[in-house]
Amino acid sequence: MPNLERLLRRFSPKERKELEPVVERIVKRDLAGLDCKKLKGLINLFRVRRRKIRIIFEISGKEALILSIERRRAATYKF
């Protein structure tokens, strides 16, 4: 699992301030009210959209693992 601090370092302080509560909710598996969608063709992979930023995570058992936090571009969903 990538380090969350390192993933968030890519963004401006303003963007980080907006993303941190969303990441906390994902880790706690509180997805109500988030723009969350299962990724087609991939088992247990989901994304949360926050403006032009995508948080891609996997739900396995009782925990959610953040895999990637990126700006939306053509290669965002390539695994």
Beta strands, then each sheet from edge to edge (+ up, - down):
strand 1: 36-38
strand 2: 45-50
strand 3: 53-60
strand 4: 63-71
sheet 1: 1+ 2- 3+ 4-
end
